């Protein structure tokens, strides 16, 4: 942090954060936040790799498997609904700790279950951690960033989702044939991160909102000479983000979150089964699912580049269009090479969208309602997550063709692209109050 404050001007909190949070601090927080995000991603996607073995061991029907998948997202819905209250009332730091603990403890507990019902219960409880941790960490880290590189930093944070997915995929592929439980036991390693999380400061914007200039100085570890514009005090409800001037942008971002979540979890939850229907063996299906997760990383990194070049609105619309095109192409492939190329491209665009919406959402709302705005966007995503496995499971149970399944996903992606173009606002280089 800078030691001194150079002026006596009246500045916005966004400007103060940009001036006094050092590059070193931002990078440190990026690394720590990314580690939390990696555990979150690993928890959510572990089931994609282990469900085939779990279903075989417990002789589960397609519907029972779909119910286990949906229990995750039902928990994530509860987490997303609660995080706005926890983060806005008690602070981002405590919120991070609560949801991270739920993530690692209940994920670890999954490896000790001996029935589908117990597994589903622990999966629901772990889901509360997954659903609350992502918007909590996102809001926390965003409030340490000035407007200059905020978008790129937040997309880089989201890119750690791909790293977590890749790592848990490797663990699962190497161990699942012998013991699927090992995939969940590795989450106990998250306890090593707790001392670091306890040592972190509260976010500067939340500290200023709750404790004024004194609280901000405590977080930044400097004495400020500037006068800082106060953040208006108000009790924020869901209705507030549905009123002007936020209604159109809320509609736009909710549509974006719903579609990307629905498409992503319809694909990744059932990826091994989709690949099996296209003639791949069980082992090859797991490896193809793994390579789809590898393709997530360049999707995020490309989004980090374009979000600051093209802006938020154009980049998001373009990546949704890419999702629509590649979804249709997947259903039309005729050989393994085409399948590899198309699945990697669809994963690329889908995870690019994830990175963009995570960076875009906190820029649409001021500090007083950012936790609620982020949390409700997460709620919409979790509703989509609950529905997506049921949709795919139903289509498989009805012996629907892959063309029909992927056509629905393509249409949703195209609708989202149009909604972004019509209702989206550009927040590149804009201050967030």
Buried (B, 14 or more C-beta within 10 A) or exposed (E): EEEEBEEEEEBBBBBBBBBBBEEEBBEBBBEBBBBBBBBBBBBBBBBBBBBBBBBEEBEBEBEBBBBBBBBBBBBBBBBBBBBBBBBBEBBBBBBBBBBBBBBBBBBBBBBEBEEBEEBBBBBBBBBBBBBBBBBBBBBBBBBBBBBEBBBBBBBBBBBBBBBBBBBBBBBBBEBBEEEBBBBBBBBBEBEEBEEEBEEBBBBBBBBBBBBEBEBBBBBBEBEBEBEBBEBEEEEBEBEBBEEEEBEBBBBBBBBBBBBBBBBBBBBBBBBBBBBBBBEBEEEBBBBBBBBBBBBBBBBBBBBBEBBBEBBBBBBBBBBBBBBBBBBBBBBEBEEEEEBBBBBBBBBBBBBBBBBBBBBBBBBBBBBBBBBBBBBBBBBBBBBBBBBBBBBBBEBBEEEEEBEEBBBBBBBBBBBBBEBBBEBBBEBBEBBBB
